[in-house]
Amino acid sequence: MEFYAAIDLRQGRAVRLLKGDFAAETNYGDPKELAETFIEGGSDWLHIVDLDGARDGAGVNRSIIQSIASMSPIPIETGGGVRTERDVEELLTFGVQRVILGTLAIEDPATALSLMESFPGHVGVGLDYRITPDGGEVAVRGWEQGSGHSLIDAIERCSSDATAALIVTAIDRDGTLEGPDLAGLQRVMDATTLPVIASGGVGDLEDLQTLTTSNVAGVVVGKALVEERFTVAEGVRACR
């Protein structure tokens, strides 16, 4: 299981939200310094999300992503505000390894699938969902709007053999340090053979060890790192 150290960008700063709430933001300073710390710690990947772009549809933090990509010796996946082929091309030109489609994949799956075919292995789908009694509803536009699509429906609508990975985020667990939504992840694993990257809720090393038994391909960790619950190096070891 690969370890993805997370950096969320808002107005040029590294931040963390609580359960996707833009009003519940904590500032963690310079994103480039944070990236350097994660790289030095031995993270397998950097997972960078442009929160402004995710909500408003414009990648306003692209220059920061470009700067981090230019100095990073490890692969980067990024999403937030990716709406067009030009957006994908620009990010890949920066040196990003994988571009994540979120709102576009749900609202215009035909275009999203076309982009995956055009850039095979480099375009993934971000499924950000709120936990519901029947398994979860995917949210769009910076987690602020419901899509009306369940997790499983979304997988069927907007992924194909050309999809690089599914990045699955439990919004209700994100930033809480309360543990991942194992039931939701299992539903996803049962519905696809694509690589699944789990995100949301990891609070300690035991959470990582539990995820290693679920056959997910990777795990995104954010708040647990900046709150020093464990180091990147410790997290990477727990994933092996």
C-alpha positions as CSV (number, residue, x, y, z in Angstrom):
1,M,0.0,0.0,0.0
2,E,1.5,3.3,-1.1
3,F,1.5,6.4,1.2
4,Y,0.2,9.7,-0.1
5,A,1.0,12.8,2.0
6,A,-1.7,15.4,1.5
7,I,-1.5,19.1,0.9
8,D,-4.7,21.1,0.5
9,L,-4.3,24.6,-1.0
10,R,-6.4,27.6,-0.4
11,Q,-5.5,31.1,-1.3
12,G,-1.8,30.1,-1.6
13,R,-1.7,28.5,1.9
14,A,-1.6,24.9,3.1
15,V,-4.8,24.2,5.0
16,R,-6.9,21.5,6.4
17,L,-10.7,21.5,6.4
18,L,-12.9,19.6,8.8
19,K,-15.5,17.4,7.0
20,G,-15.1,19.5,3.9
21,D,-16.3,22.7,5.7
22,F,-14.6,25.8,4.3
23,A,-15.6,27.7,7.5
24,A,-13.7,25.1,9.6
25,E,-10.2,25.8,8.2
26,T,-6.8,25.4,9.9
27,N,-3.8,27.1,8.3
28,Y,-0.5,25.2,8.2
29,G,1.6,27.8,6.3
30,D,3.8,27.5,3.3
31,P,2.8,24.5,1.1
32,K,6.3,24.2,-0.5
33,E,7.9,23.8,2.9
34,L,5.3,21.2,3.8
35,A,6.0,19.4,0.6
36,E,9.7,19.4,1.3
37,T,9.1,17.9,4.8
38,F,6.9,15.1,3.3
39,I,9.5,14.4,0.6
40,E,12.3,14.2,3.1
41,G,10.2,11.9,5.3
42,G,10.0,9.4,2.4
43,S,6.4,9.7,1.2
44,D,5.7,7.6,-1.9
45,W,3.5,10.3,-3.4
46,L,2.3,13.9,-2.8
47,H,-1.5,14.4,-3.0
48,I,-2.3,18.0,-3.7
49,V,-5.8,19.5,-3.9
50,D,-6.6,23.0,-5.0
51,L,-9.6,23.7,-2.8
52,D,-10.3,27.0,-4.5
53,G,-10.4,25.3,-7.8
54,A,-12.6,22.5,-6.5
55,R,-15.2,24.9,-5.3
56,D,-15.0,27.6,-7.9
57,G,-13.8,25.7,-11.0
58,A,-10.7,27.7,-11.6
59,G,-7.2,26.5,-10.7
60,V,-6.0,29.5,-8.9
61,N,-3.2,27.7,-7.1
62,R,-1.6,26.3,-10.2
63,S,1.7,28.2,-9.8
64,I,2.2,26.6,-6.4
65,I,1.5,23.2,-7.9
66,Q,4.0,23.9,-10.7
67,S,6.6,25.0,-8.2
68,I,6.3,21.9,-6.1
69,A,6.3,19.6,-9.1
70,S,9.5,21.2,-10.4
71,M,11.3,20.3,-7.2
72,S,9.7,17.0,-6.3
73,P,11.6,13.8,-6.9
74,I,8.5,11.7,-6.0
75,P,5.3,11.5,-8.1
76,I,2.4,14.0,-7.5
77,E,-1.3,13.5,-8.0
78,T,-3.4,16.6,-8.0
79,G,-7.0,17.7,-8.5
80,G,-9.4,20.6,-7.9
81,G,-10.7,22.8,-10.7
82,V,-9.7,20.4,-13.5
83,R,-12.5,20.9,-16.0
84,T,-10.9,20.8,-19.5
85,E,-8.3,19.0,-21.6
86,R,-6.2,22.1,-21.4
87,D,-6.2,21.8,-17.6
88,V,-5.0,18.2,-17.8
89,E,-2.3,19.0,-20.3
90,E,-1.0,21.9,-18.3
91,L,-0.7,19.9,-15.1
92,L,1.0,17.0,-16.8
93,T,3.4,19.5,-18.4
94,F,4.3,20.8,-14.9
95,G,5.4,17.2,-14.1
96,V,2.4,16.0,-12.3
97,Q,2.0,12.2,-12.7
98,R,-1.7,11.9,-12.1
99,V,-4.6,14.4,-12.6
100,I,-7.8,13.8,-10.6
101,L,-11.2,14.5,-12.1
102,G,-13.9,15.1,-9.6
103,T,-16.9,17.3,-10.5
104,L,-16.2,16.9,-14.2
105,A,-16.3,13.1,-13.9
106,I,-19.7,13.2,-12.2
107,E,-21.3,16.0,-14.3
108,D,-19.9,15.1,-17.7
109,P,-18.7,11.5,-17.7
110,A,-18.3,11.4,-21.4
111,T,-15.7,14.1,-21.4
112,A,-14.0,12.6,-18.4
113,L,-13.8,9.2,-20.1
114,S,-12.4,10.8,-23.2
115,L,-9.7,12.5,-21.2
116,M,-8.7,9.2,-19.6
117,E,-8.4,7.7,-23.1
118,S,-6.3,10.6,-24.3
119,F,-3.9,10.4,-21.3
120,P,-3.9,6.7,-20.3
121,G,-2.5,6.0,-16.9
122,H,-2.5,9.7,-16.0
123,V,-6.1,10.6,-15.2
124,G,-7.9,9.3,-12.1
125,V,-11.4,9.9,-10.6
126,G,-12.0,11.5,-7.3
127,L,-15.1,10.2,-5.5
128,D,-15.8,12.4,-2.5
129,Y,-18.8,11.1,-0.7
130,R,-21.0,11.7,2.3
131,I,-21.9,8.6,4.3
132,T,-25.6,7.7,4.0
133,P,-27.7,4.7,5.2
134,D,-27.5,3.1,1.7
135,G,-23.7,3.6,1.3
136,G,-22.9,7.1,0.3
137,E,-23.7,10.0,-2.0
138,V,-21.0,11.6,-4.1
139,A,-20.5,15.3,-3.6
140,V,-19.3,17.9,-6.2
141,R,-18.1,21.4,-6.4
142,G,-15.8,21.5,-3.5
143,W,-17.9,19.0,-1.5
144,E,-20.7,21.6,-1.2
145,Q,-23.3,20.0,-3.5
146,G,-24.8,16.6,-3.6
147,S,-24.7,14.9,-7.0
148,G,-27.6,12.5,-6.6
149,H,-25.3,9.6,-7.5
150,S,-24.3,6.8,-5.1
151,L,-20.7,5.7,-4.9
152,I,-21.4,2.5,-6.9
153,D,-23.4,4.4,-9.6
154,A,-20.6,6.9,-9.9
155,I,-18.0,4.2,-10.5
156,E,-20.1,2.7,-13.2
157,R,-20.8,6.1,-14.9
158,C,-17.3,7.6,-14.9
159,S,-14.6,5.0,-14.9
160,S,-13.1,2.6,-17.4
161,D,-10.1,0.5,-18.0
162,A,-8.2,3.7,-18.8
163,T,-8.9,5.2,-15.4
164,A,-5.6,5.4,-13.5
165,A,-7.1,5.1,-10.0
166,L,-10.2,5.9,-7.9
167,I,-9.4,8.3,-5.1
168,V,-12.2,7.7,-2.6
169,T,-12.7,10.3,0.2
170,A,-15.2,9.9,3.1
171,I,-16.0,13.6,3.6
172,D,-17.6,12.9,7.0
173,R,-14.3,11.5,8.2
174,D,-12.0,13.9,6.6
175,G,-10.0,15.9,9.1
176,T,-11.6,14.1,12.1
177,L,-8.8,11.6,12.8
178,E,-11.5,9.2,13.7
179,G,-10.6,6.4,11.3
180,P,-11.5,5.6,7.7
181,D,-14.9,4.5,6.5
182,L,-14.1,0.8,6.1
183,A,-17.6,-0.2,5.1
184,G,-17.7,2.4,2.3
185,L,-14.3,1.3,1.1
186,Q,-15.3,-2.3,1.0
187,R,-18.3,-1.4,-1.2
188,V,-16.0,0.3,-3.6
189,M,-13.5,-2.6,-3.6
190,D,-16.4,-5.0,-4.3
191,A,-17.5,-2.9,-7.3
192,T,-14.3,-2.4,-9.2
193,T,-10.9,-3.9,-10.1
194,L,-9.3,-0.5,-10.5
195,P,-6.7,0.7,-8.0
196,V,-8.4,2.4,-5.0
197,I,-6.8,5.0,-2.9
198,A,-8.5,5.6,0.5
199,S,-8.8,9.1,1.9
200,G,-10.4,10.6,5.0
201,G,-10.1,9.9,8.7
202,V,-6.7,8.3,9.3
203,G,-5.7,9.2,12.8
204,D,-3.0,6.8,13.9
205,L,-0.8,4.0,12.7
206,E,-3.4,1.3,13.6
207,D,-5.7,2.9,11.0
208,L,-3.0,2.4,8.4
209,Q,-2.3,-1.2,9.5
210,T,-6.0,-1.9,9.2
211,L,-6.1,-0.5,5.7
212,T,-3.3,-2.8,4.6
213,T,-5.6,-5.7,5.0
214,S,-8.3,-4.2,2.8
215,N,-6.3,-4.4,-0.5
216,V,-6.5,-0.7,-1.2
217,A,-3.6,0.5,-3.4
218,G,-2.9,3.6,-1.4
219,V,-3.9,5.8,1.4
220,V,-4.0,9.6,1.7
221,V,-2.9,11.1,5.0
222,G,-3.2,14.8,5.8
223,K,-4.2,16.1,9.2
224,A,-2.5,13.2,11.1
225,L,0.8,14.4,9.7
226,V,0.5,18.1,10.4
227,E,-0.9,17.4,13.8
228,E,2.2,15.1,14.4
229,R,0.2,12.0,15.3
230,F,3.0,10.1,13.5
231,T,5.8,10.9,11.1
232,V,5.8,10.3,7.3
233,A,8.5,7.7,7.9
234,E,6.4,5.9,10.5
235,G,3.4,6.0,8.2
236,V,5.3,4.6,5.3
237,R,6.6,1.7,7.4
238,A,3.0,0.9,8.6
239,C,1.9,0.6,5.0
240,R,4.4,-2.0,4.1
